[in-house]
Amino acid sequence: MKMREKYTCPLEIAHDMIKGKWKTIIIWRLRKGKQSLSCLKKDIKGINEKMLIQHLKELCQYNIVEKKIYDGYPLKVEYFITEERGIPFLKCLEMMQKIGIDYLKENGRFNELIELNLI
């Protein structure tokens, strides 16, 4: 990803780093620790492998996520959140998660939260 030449606010840059349908979900899933590509694909309903790989690549370019490649066969690759930029984004997502939970509660969808083990 290329950084914009002009912007009106630094928030635009931060938004560019995580924009896309799946990036925030990927970061949220990685809060649990290192995960393989296949584990992420299984946990994120609706994402295809091509999109997952593309988003992970972009998150790595922005130093939000890193990947570790292990020696040996079969090839083993794990992705994880970086301390420098990933953890601060995760803290933002925790606030957004709370806003979403509160909104669902306010709109009579409390049972969905229980079914998804969110509360």
N, CA, C and O atoms as a GROMACS GRO file, in nm:
protein
  476
    1MET      N    1   0.085  -0.118   0.000
    1MET     CA    2   0.000   0.000   0.000
    1MET      C    3   0.089   0.124   0.000
    1MET      O    4   0.194   0.128   0.065
    2LYS      N    5   0.045   0.220  -0.073
    2LYS     CA    6   0.120   0.344  -0.084
    2LYS      C    7   0.051   0.451   0.000
    2LYS      O    8  -0.071   0.465  -0.004
    3MET      N    9   0.130   0.527   0.075
    3MET     CA   10   0.073   0.634   0.155
    3MET      C   11   0.034   0.750   0.064
    3MET      O   12   0.103   0.782  -0.033
    4ARG      N   13  -0.077   0.812   0.097
    4ARG     CA   14  -0.123   0.927   0.019
    4ARG      C   15  -0.020   1.040   0.020
    4ARG      O   16   0.052   1.058   0.118
    5GLU      N   17  -0.016   1.114  -0.088
    5GLU     CA   18   0.070   1.232  -0.095
    5GLU      C   19   0.008   1.346  -0.016
    5GLU      O   20   0.078   1.422   0.050
    6LYS      N   21  -0.125   1.359  -0.024
    6LYS     CA   22  -0.195   1.468   0.044
    6LYS      C   23  -0.307   1.409   0.128
    6LYS      O   24  -0.373   1.313   0.089
    7TYR      N   25  -0.326   1.468   0.241
    7TYR     CA   26  -0.437   1.429   0.328
    7TYR      C   27  -0.479   1.549   0.410
    7TYR      O   28  -0.400   1.642   0.431
    8THR      N   29  -0.602   1.548   0.456
    8THR     CA   30  -0.654   1.660   0.536
    8THR      C   31  -0.638   1.636   0.685
    8THR      O   32  -0.646   1.730   0.764
    9CYS      N   33  -0.617   1.510   0.723
    9CYS     CA   34  -0.609   1.475   0.864
    9CYS      C   35  -0.532   1.343   0.878
    9CYS      O   36  -0.550   1.254   0.794
   10PRO      N   37  -0.448   1.328   0.980
   10PRO     CA   38  -0.378   1.201   0.999
   10PRO      C   39  -0.472   1.082   1.018
   10PRO      O   40  -0.432   0.968   0.996
   11LEU      N   41  -0.595   1.107   1.058
   11LEU     CA   42  -0.693   1.000   1.071
   11LEU      C   43  -0.714   0.928   0.938
   11LEU      O   44  -0.741   0.808   0.936
   12GLU      N   45  -0.701   1.001   0.828
   12GLU     CA   46  -0.715   0.939   0.696
   12GLU      C   47  -0.609   0.831   0.675
   12GLU      O   48  -0.637   0.727   0.616
   13ILE      N   49  -0.488   0.856   0.722
   13ILE     CA   50  -0.380   0.758   0.707
   13ILE      C   51  -0.412   0.634   0.789
   13ILE      O   52  -0.400   0.521   0.740
   14ALA      N   53  -0.452   0.654   0.916
   14ALA     CA   54  -0.487   0.540   1.001
   14ALA      C   55  -0.603   0.462   0.940
   14ALA      O   56  -0.604   0.339   0.944
   15HIS      N   57  -0.700   0.533   0.884
   15HIS     CA   58  -0.813   0.466   0.819
   15HIS      C   59  -0.765   0.384   0.699
   15HIS      O   60  -0.810   0.271   0.679
   16ASP      N   61  -0.676   0.441   0.620
   16ASP     CA   62  -0.622   0.368   0.504
   16ASP      C   63  -0.554   0.238   0.546
   16ASP      O   64  -0.560   0.138   0.474
   17MET      N   65  -0.490   0.240   0.662
   17MET     CA   66  -0.419   0.121   0.709
   17MET      C   67  -0.512   0.004   0.736
   17MET      O   68  -0.475  -0.111   0.715
   18ILE      N   69  -0.634   0.033   0.783
   18ILE     CA   70  -0.724  -0.076   0.823
   18ILE      C   71  -0.852  -0.081   0.741
   18ILE      O   72  -0.943  -0.158   0.773
   19LYS      N   73  -0.860   0.001   0.634
   19LYS     CA   74  -0.984  -0.004   0.556
   19LYS      C   75  -0.991  -0.135   0.478
   19LYS      O   76  -0.890  -0.194   0.441
   20GLY      N   77  -1.111  -0.176   0.454
   20GLY     CA   78  -1.136  -0.304   0.389
   20GLY      C   79  -1.231  -0.383   0.476
   20GLY      O   80  -1.234  -0.366   0.598
   21LYS      N   81  -1.305  -0.468   0.416
   21LYS     CA   82  -1.410  -0.542   0.486
   21LYS      C   83  -1.356  -0.629   0.599
   21LYS      O   84  -1.424  -0.647   0.700
   22TRP      N   85  -1.235  -0.682   0.584
   22TRP     CA   86  -1.189  -0.787   0.676
   22TRP      C   87  -1.074  -0.748   0.768
   22TRP      O   88  -1.046  -0.821   0.863
   23LYS      N   89  -1.008  -0.637   0.745
   23LYS     CA   90  -0.886  -0.607   0.821
   23LYS      C   91  -0.912  -0.594   0.971
   23LYS      O   92  -0.836  -0.648   1.052
   24THR      N   93  -1.017  -0.525   1.009
   24THR     CA   94  -1.044  -0.511   1.152
   24THR      C   95  -1.079  -0.646   1.214
   24THR      O   96  -1.043  -0.672   1.329
   25ILE      N   97  -1.148  -0.731   1.140
   25ILE     CA   98  -1.182  -0.864   1.190
   25ILE      C   99  -1.056  -0.948   1.207
   25ILE      O  100  -1.043  -1.022   1.304
   26ILE      N  101  -0.964  -0.938   1.113
   26ILE     CA  102  -0.837  -1.011   1.122
   26ILE      C  103  -0.760  -0.967   1.246
   26ILE      O  104  -0.713  -1.050   1.323
   27ILE      N  105  -0.748  -0.836   1.265
   27ILE     CA  106  -0.678  -0.785   1.384
   27ILE      C  107  -0.747  -0.835   1.510
   27ILE      O  108  -0.681  -0.876   1.605
   28TRP      N  109  -0.880  -0.832   1.511
   28TRP     CA  110  -0.955  -0.876   1.628
   28TRP      C  111  -0.929  -1.024   1.658
   28TRP      O  112  -0.913  -1.062   1.774
   29ARG      N  113  -0.925  -1.106   1.555
   29ARG     CA  114  -0.899  -1.249   1.574
   29ARG      C  115  -0.757  -1.275   1.624
   29ARG      O  116  -0.734  -1.370   1.699
   30LEU      N  117  -0.664  -1.192   1.583
   30LEU     CA  118  -0.525  -1.211   1.624
   30LEU      C  119  -0.499  -1.166   1.768
   30LEU      O  120  -0.389  -1.184   1.819
   31ARG      N  121  -0.598  -1.108   1.832
   31ARG     CA  122  -0.581  -1.067   1.972
   31ARG      C  123  -0.556  -1.188   2.061
   31ARG      O  124  -0.499  -1.175   2.170
   32LYS      N  125  -0.597  -1.305   2.015
   32LYS     CA  126  -0.581  -1.430   2.092
   32LYS      C  127  -0.439  -1.484   2.085
   32LYS      O  128  -0.404  -1.576   2.159
   33GLY      N  129  -0.356  -1.429   1.996
   33GLY     CA  130  -0.218  -1.476   1.982
   33GLY      C  131  -0.190  -1.521   1.840
   33GLY      O  132  -0.270  -1.499   1.750
   34LYS      N  133  -0.076  -1.584   1.823
   34LYS     CA  134  -0.034  -1.629   1.690
   34LYS      C  135  -0.134  -1.728   1.632
   34LYS      O  136  -0.185  -1.816   1.701
   35GLN      N  137  -0.162  -1.709   1.502
   35GLN     CA  138  -0.255  -1.799   1.434
   35GLN      C  139  -0.208  -1.826   1.292
   35GLN      O  140  -0.147  -1.741   1.228
   36SER      N  141  -0.237  -1.945   1.246
   36SER     CA  142  -0.203  -1.983   1.109
   36SER      C  143  -0.308  -1.928   1.013
   36SER      O  144  -0.416  -1.887   1.053
   37LEU      N  145  -0.272  -1.930   0.886
   37LEU     CA  146  -0.364  -1.886   0.782
   37LEU      C  147  -0.491  -1.971   0.784
   37LEU      O  148  -0.602  -1.918   0.774
   38SER      N  149  -0.475  -2.102   0.796
   38SER     CA  150  -0.592  -2.191   0.794
   38SER      C  151  -0.682  -2.167   0.915
   38SER      O  152  -0.804  -2.177   0.904
   39CYS      N  153  -0.624  -2.136   1.029
   39CYS     CA  154  -0.703  -2.108   1.149
   39CYS      C  155  -0.782  -1.978   1.131
   39CYS      O  156  -0.900  -1.971   1.165
   40LEU      N  157  -0.717  -1.876   1.077
   40LEU     CA  158  -0.787  -1.750   1.052
   40LEU      C  159  -0.901  -1.769   0.952
   40LEU      O  160  -1.011  -1.717   0.971
   41LYS      N  161  -0.873  -1.844   0.846
   41LYS     CA  162  -0.975  -1.868   0.743
   41LYS      C  163  -1.095  -1.940   0.803
   41LYS      O  164  -1.209  -1.910   0.768
   42LYS      N  165  -1.071  -2.035   0.891
   42LYS     CA  166  -1.178  -2.111   0.953
   42LYS      C  167  -1.260  -2.023   1.049
   42LYS      O  168  -1.382  -2.036   1.058
   43ASP      N  169  -1.192  -1.934   1.121
   43ASP     CA  170  -1.258  -1.849   1.221
   43ASP      C  171  -1.335  -1.732   1.163
   43ASP      O  172  -1.430  -1.683   1.225
   44ILE      N  173  -1.296  -1.686   1.045
   44ILE     CA  174  -1.360  -1.569   0.986
   44ILE      C  175  -1.457  -1.615   0.879
   44ILE      O  176  -1.418  -1.645   0.766
   45LYS      N  177  -1.582  -1.620   0.914
   45LYS     CA  178  -1.686  -1.669   0.824
   45LYS      C  179  -1.704  -1.574   0.705
   45LYS      O  180  -1.722  -1.454   0.724
   46GLY      N  181  -1.697  -1.630   0.584
   46GLY     CA  182  -1.725  -1.552   0.463
   46GLY      C  183  -1.602  -1.502   0.390
   46GLY      O  184  -1.614  -1.455   0.277
   47ILE      N  185  -1.485  -1.510   0.450
   47ILE     CA  186  -1.364  -1.461   0.382
   47ILE      C  187  -1.306  -1.574   0.297
   47ILE      O  188  -1.306  -1.691   0.337
   48ASN      N  189  -1.257  -1.537   0.178
   48ASN     CA  190  -1.190  -1.640   0.098
   48ASN      C  191  -1.039  -1.626   0.118
   48ASN      O  192  -0.991  -1.524   0.167
   49GLU      N  193  -0.967  -1.728   0.079
   49GLU     CA  194  -0.823  -1.732   0.106
   49GLU      C  195  -0.747  -1.620   0.035
   49GLU      O  196  -0.653  -1.564   0.092
   50LYS      N  197  -0.787  -1.588  -0.087
   50LYS     CA  198  -0.720  -1.482  -0.162
   50LYS      C  199  -0.732  -1.348  -0.089
   50LYS      O  200  -0.633  -1.275  -0.075
   51MET      N  201  -0.852  -1.316  -0.042
   51MET     CA  202  -0.874  -1.190   0.028
   51MET      C  203  -0.800  -1.189   0.162
   51MET      O  204  -0.743  -1.087   0.200
   52LEU      N  205  -0.800  -1.301   0.233
   52LEU     CA  206  -0.730  -1.311   0.360
   52LEU      C  207  -0.580  -1.286   0.341
   52LEU      O  208  -0.520  -1.209   0.415
   53ILE      N  209  -0.522  -1.350   0.241
   53ILE     CA  210  -0.380  -1.331   0.213
   53ILE      C  211  -0.350  -1.186   0.176
   53ILE      O  212  -0.250  -1.130   0.221
   54GLN      N  213  -0.435  -1.127   0.094
   54GLN     CA  214  -0.415  -0.987   0.052
   54GLN      C  215  -0.420  -0.893   0.172
   54GLN      O  216  -0.333  -0.807   0.187
   55HIS      N  217  -0.520  -0.909   0.256
   55HIS     CA  218  -0.532  -0.822   0.374
   55HIS      C  219  -0.417  -0.844   0.472
   55HIS      O  220  -0.366  -0.747   0.528
   56LEU      N  221  -0.376  -0.968   0.493
   56LEU     CA  222  -0.262  -0.994   0.580
   56LEU      C  223  -0.135  -0.929   0.526
   56LEU      O  224  -0.055  -0.874   0.602
   57LYS      N  225  -0.117  -0.935   0.395
   57LYS     CA  226   0.000  -0.872   0.334
   57LYS      C  227   0.000  -0.722   0.359
   57LYS      O  228   0.104  -0.664   0.394
   58GLU      N  229  -0.115  -0.658   0.341
   58GLU     CA  230  -0.124  -0.514   0.362
   58GLU      C  231  -0.104  -0.479   0.510
   58GLU      O  232  -0.038  -0.380   0.541
   59LEU      N  233  -0.161  -0.558   0.600
   59LEU     CA  234  -0.142  -0.534   0.743
   59LEU      C  235   0.005  -0.550   0.782
   59LEU      O  236   0.054  -0.478   0.869
   60CYS      N  237   0.074  -0.642   0.718
   60CYS     CA  238   0.218  -0.660   0.742
   60CYS      C  239   0.296  -0.540   0.690
   60CYS      O  240   0.392  -0.495   0.754
   61GLN      N  241   0.258  -0.487   0.573
   61GLN     CA  242   0.327  -0.371   0.516
   61GLN      C  243   0.317  -0.250   0.608
   61GLN      O  244   0.409  -0.168   0.614
   62TYR      N  245   0.206  -0.237   0.680
   62TYR     CA  246   0.188  -0.125   0.772
   62TYR      C  247   0.240  -0.156   0.913
   62TYR      O  248   0.223  -0.076   1.004
   63ASN      N  249   0.302  -0.272   0.930
   63ASN     CA  250   0.356  -0.315   1.059
   63ASN      C  251   0.249  -0.324   1.168
   63ASN      O  252   0.275  -0.296   1.285
   64ILE      N  253   0.129  -0.363   1.129
   64ILE     CA  254   0.022  -0.390   1.223
   64ILE      C  255   0.027  -0.538   1.261
   64ILE      O  256   0.000  -0.576   1.375
   65VAL      N  257   0.062  -0.619   1.164
   65VAL     CA  258   0.072  -0.764   1.180
   65VAL      C  259   0.209  -0.807   1.130
   65VAL      O  260   0.264  -0.748   1.037
   66GLU      N  261   0.264  -0.910   1.192
   66GLU     CA  262   0.387  -0.973   1.142
   66GLU      C  263   0.359  -1.120   1.119
   66GLU      O  264   0.265  -1.177   1.174
   67LYS      N  265   0.443  -1.180   1.036
   67LYS     CA  266   0.431  -1.325   1.018
   67LYS      C  267   0.565  -1.389   1.048
   67LYS      O  268   0.672  -1.333   1.023
   68LYS      N  269   0.556  -1.507   1.103
   68LYS     CA  270   0.675  -1.586   1.134
   68LYS      C  271   0.668  -1.713   1.051
   68LYS      O  272   0.568  -1.785   1.054
   69ILE      N  273   0.776  -1.739   0.977
   69ILE     CA  274   0.785  -1.859   0.895
   69ILE      C  275   0.881  -1.955   0.965
   69ILE      O  276   0.995  -1.920   0.995
   70TYR      N  277   0.833  -2.074   0.991
   70TYR     CA  278   0.913  -2.176   1.059
   70TYR      C  279   0.980  -2.267   0.957
   70TYR      O  280   0.923  -2.297   0.852
   71ASP      N  281   1.101  -2.310   0.988
   71ASP     CA  282   1.172  -2.405   0.903
   71ASP      C  283   1.104  -2.541   0.911
   71ASP      O  284   1.037  -2.574   1.009
   72GLY      N  285   1.123  -2.617   0.808
   72GLY     CA  286   1.073  -2.754   0.810
   72GLY      C  287   0.964  -2.777   0.708
   72GLY      O  288   0.922  -2.689   0.634
   73TYR      N  289   0.920  -2.901   0.709
   73TYR     CA  290   0.815  -2.943   0.618
   73TYR      C  291   0.710  -3.016   0.699
   73TYR      O  292   0.747  -3.102   0.779
   74PRO      N  293   0.585  -2.990   0.684
   74PRO     CA  294   0.529  -2.889   0.594
   74PRO      C  295   0.557  -2.748   0.644
   74PRO      O  296   0.584  -2.726   0.762
   75LEU      N  297   0.549  -2.654   0.552
   75LEU     CA  298   0.572  -2.514   0.583
   75LEU      C  299   0.472  -2.469   0.688
   75LEU      O  300   0.353  -2.498   0.680
   76LYS      N  301   0.522  -2.397   0.788
   76LYS     CA  302   0.435  -2.345   0.892
   76LYS      C  303   0.456  -2.194   0.901
   76LYS      O  304   0.569  -2.147   0.917
   77VAL      N  305   0.345  -2.119   0.891
   77VAL     CA  306   0.348  -1.973   0.899
   77VAL      C  307   0.244  -1.930   1.001
   77VAL      O  308   0.131  -1.978   1.000
   78GLU      N  309   0.284  -1.839   1.089
   78GLU     CA  310   0.191  -1.785   1.187
   78GLU      C  311   0.192  -1.633   1.180
   78GLU      O  312   0.295  -1.571   1.154
   79TYR      N  313   0.076  -1.574   1.204
   79TYR     CA  314   0.059  -1.430   1.203
   79TYR      C  315   0.029  -1.384   1.345
   79TYR      O  316  -0.034  -1.455   1.422
   80PHE      N  317   0.076  -1.263   1.378
   80PHE     CA  318   0.052  -1.208   1.510
   80PHE      C  319   0.053  -1.055   1.504
   80PHE      O  320   0.106  -0.996   1.411
   81ILE      N  321  -0.006  -0.994   1.604
   81ILE     CA  322  -0.014  -0.848   1.615
   81ILE      C  323   0.120  -0.794   1.664
   81ILE      O  324   0.184  -0.853   1.751
   82THR      N  325   0.162  -0.681   1.608
   82THR     CA  326   0.286  -0.618   1.652
   82THR      C  327   0.260  -0.530   1.773
   82THR      O  328   0.151  -0.476   1.792
   83GLU      N  329   0.363  -0.516   1.855
   83GLU     CA  330   0.354  -0.428   1.972
   83GLU      C  331   0.343  -0.282   1.929
   83GLU      O  332   0.264  -0.205   1.984
   84GLU      N  333   0.423  -0.245   1.830
   84GLU     CA  334   0.436  -0.105   1.790
   84GLU      C  335   0.306  -0.044   1.736
   84GLU      O  336   0.266   0.064   1.780
   85ARG      N  337   0.243  -0.112   1.643
   85ARG     CA  338   0.125  -0.054   1.579
   85ARG      C  339   0.001  -0.141   1.594
   85ARG      O  340  -0.110  -0.088   1.596
   86GLY      N  341   0.017  -0.271   1.605
   86GLY     CA  342  -0.097  -0.360   1.614
   86GLY      C  343  -0.173  -0.347   1.745
   86GLY      O  344  -0.296  -0.342   1.746
   87ILE      N  345  -0.100  -0.341   1.857
   87ILE     CA  346  -0.165  -0.329   1.988
   87ILE      C  347  -0.245  -0.199   1.999
   87ILE      O  348  -0.358  -0.203   2.048
   88PRO      N  349  -0.191  -0.084   1.957
   88PRO     CA  350  -0.274   0.038   1.961
   88PRO      C  351  -0.402   0.026   1.877
   88PRO      O  352  -0.507   0.074   1.919
   89PHE      N  353  -0.393  -0.037   1.760
   89PHE     CA  354  -0.514  -0.057   1.680
   89PHE      C  355  -0.611  -0.149   1.753
   89PHE      O  356  -0.732  -0.127   1.751
   90LEU      N  357  -0.559  -0.251   1.817
   90LEU     CA  358  -0.644  -0.344   1.892
   90LEU      C  359  -0.719  -0.271   2.003
   90LEU      O  360  -0.837  -0.300   2.027
   91LYS      N  361  -0.654  -0.178   2.070
   91LYS     CA  362  -0.721  -0.100   2.176
   91LYS      C  363  -0.837  -0.020   2.118
   91LYS      O  364  -0.942  -0.008   2.181
   92CYS      N  365  -0.818   0.036   2.000
   92CYS     CA  366  -0.928   0.108   1.932
   92CYS      C  367  -1.043   0.013   1.901
   92CYS      O  368  -1.160   0.046   1.920
   93LEU      N  369  -1.009  -0.106   1.853
   93LEU     CA  370  -1.111  -0.204   1.818
   93LEU      C  371  -1.188  -0.252   1.941
   93LEU      O  372  -1.306  -0.284   1.931
   94GLU      N  373  -1.122  -0.259   2.056
   94GLU     CA  374  -1.192  -0.297   2.180
   94GLU      C  375  -1.301  -0.195   2.212
   94GLU      O  376  -1.410  -0.233   2.255
   95MET      N  377  -1.272  -0.067   2.192
   95MET     CA  378  -1.374   0.036   2.214
   95MET      C  379  -1.488   0.022   2.114
   95MET      O  380  -1.605   0.036   2.149
   96MET      N  381  -1.453  -0.005   1.989
   96MET     CA  382  -1.555  -0.021   1.886
   96MET      C  383  -1.642  -0.144   1.914
   96MET      O  384  -1.762  -0.141   1.891
   97GLN      N  385  -1.580  -0.251   1.964
   97GLN     CA  386  -1.654  -0.372   2.000
   97GLN      C  387  -1.757  -0.340   2.108
   97GLN      O  388  -1.871  -0.385   2.101
   98LYS      N  389  -1.717  -0.262   2.208
   98LYS     CA  390  -1.808  -0.225   2.315
   98LYS      C  391  -1.925  -0.142   2.262
   98LYS      O  392  -2.039  -0.162   2.302
   99ILE      N  393  -1.896  -0.050   2.172
   99ILE     CA  394  -2.002   0.031   2.111
   99ILE      C  395  -2.100  -0.059   2.037
   99ILE      O  396  -2.222  -0.040   2.048
  100GLY      N  397  -2.050  -0.157   1.963
  100GLY     CA  398  -2.136  -0.250   1.891
  100GLY      C  399  -2.221  -0.334   1.985
  100GLY      O  400  -2.339  -0.355   1.959
  101ILE      N  401  -2.162  -0.382   2.093
  101ILE     CA  402  -2.236  -0.461   2.192
  101ILE      C  403  -2.346  -0.376   2.255
  101ILE      O  404  -2.460  -0.421   2.267
  102ASP      N  405  -2.311  -0.255   2.294
  102ASP     CA  406  -2.411  -0.166   2.356
  102ASP      C  407  -2.527  -0.138   2.259
  102ASP      O  408  -2.643  -0.135   2.299
  103TYR      N  409  -2.493  -0.117   2.133
  103TYR     CA  410  -2.597  -0.089   2.033
  103TYR      C  411  -2.691  -0.208   2.017
  103TYR      O  412  -2.813  -0.191   2.010
  104LEU      N  413  -2.635  -0.329   2.010
  104LEU     CA  414  -2.719  -0.448   1.999
  104LEU      C  415  -2.809  -0.464   2.121
  104LEU      O  416  -2.926  -0.499   2.107
  105LYS      N  417  -2.756  -0.438   2.239
  105LYS     CA  418  -2.837  -0.446   2.362
  105LYS      C  419  -2.952  -0.346   2.356
  105LYS      O  420  -3.066  -0.380   2.388
  106GLU      N  421  -2.923  -0.224   2.316
  106GLU     CA  422  -3.024  -0.118   2.309
  106GLU      C  423  -3.134  -0.150   2.208
  106GLU      O  424  -3.246  -0.099   2.220
  107ASN      N  425  -3.103  -0.232   2.112
  107ASN     CA  426  -3.199  -0.263   2.006
  107ASN      C  427  -3.258  -0.403   2.017
  107ASN      O  428  -3.300  -0.463   1.918
  108GLY      N  429  -3.259  -0.455   2.139
  108GLY     CA  430  -3.328  -0.581   2.166
  108GLY      C  431  -3.263  -0.705   2.109
  108GLY      O  432  -3.331  -0.804   2.084
  109ARG      N  433  -3.133  -0.701   2.087
  109ARG     CA  434  -3.065  -0.817   2.028
  109ARG      C  435  -2.967  -0.880   2.128
  109ARG      O  436  -2.862  -0.930   2.090
  110PHE      N  437  -3.005  -0.876   2.254
  110PHE     CA  438  -2.924  -0.929   2.364
  110PHE      C  439  -2.897  -1.078   2.346
  110PHE      O  440  -2.786  -1.125   2.373
  111ASN      N  441  -2.998  -1.153   2.299
  111ASN     CA  442  -2.983  -1.298   2.282
  111ASN      C  443  -2.875  -1.334   2.180
  111ASN      O  444  -2.806  -1.435   2.196
  112GLU      N  445  -2.860  -1.252   2.077
  112GLU     CA  446  -2.755  -1.277   1.978
  112GLU      C  447  -2.617  -1.270   2.042
  112GLU      O  448  -2.528  -1.348   2.008
  113LEU      N  449  -2.601  -1.176   2.133
  113LEU     CA  450  -2.472  -1.161   2.202
  113LEU      C  451  -2.440  -1.285   2.285
  113LEU      O  452  -2.326  -1.330   2.291
  114ILE      N  453  -2.543  -1.340   2.348
  114ILE     CA  454  -2.525  -1.463   2.428
  114ILE      C  455  -2.490  -1.579   2.336
  114ILE      O  456  -2.400  -1.657   2.366
  115GLU      N  457  -2.561  -1.592   2.223
  115GLU     CA  458  -2.537  -1.701   2.130
  115GLU      C  459  -2.396  -1.698   2.072
  115GLU      O  460  -2.337  -1.802   2.045
  116LEU      N  461  -2.343  -1.577   2.054
  116LEU     CA  462  -2.208  -1.561   1.998
  116LEU      C  463  -2.100  -1.560   2.107
  116LEU      O  464  -1.982  -1.539   2.078
  117ASN      N  465  -2.141  -1.584   2.232
  117ASN     CA  466  -2.048  -1.583   2.346
  117ASN      C  467  -1.974  -1.452   2.361
  117ASN      O  468  -1.856  -1.451   2.397
  118LEU      N  469  -2.042  -1.341   2.334
  118LEU     CA  470  -1.981  -1.210   2.347
  118LEU      C  471  -2.005  -1.148   2.486
  118LEU      O  472  -1.937  -1.053   2.526
  119ILE      N  473  -2.102  -1.204   2.557
  119ILE     CA  474  -2.127  -1.156   2.694
  119ILE      C  475  -2.154  -1.276   2.783
  119ILE      O  476  -2.178  -1.259   2.903
   0.00000   0.00000   0.00000
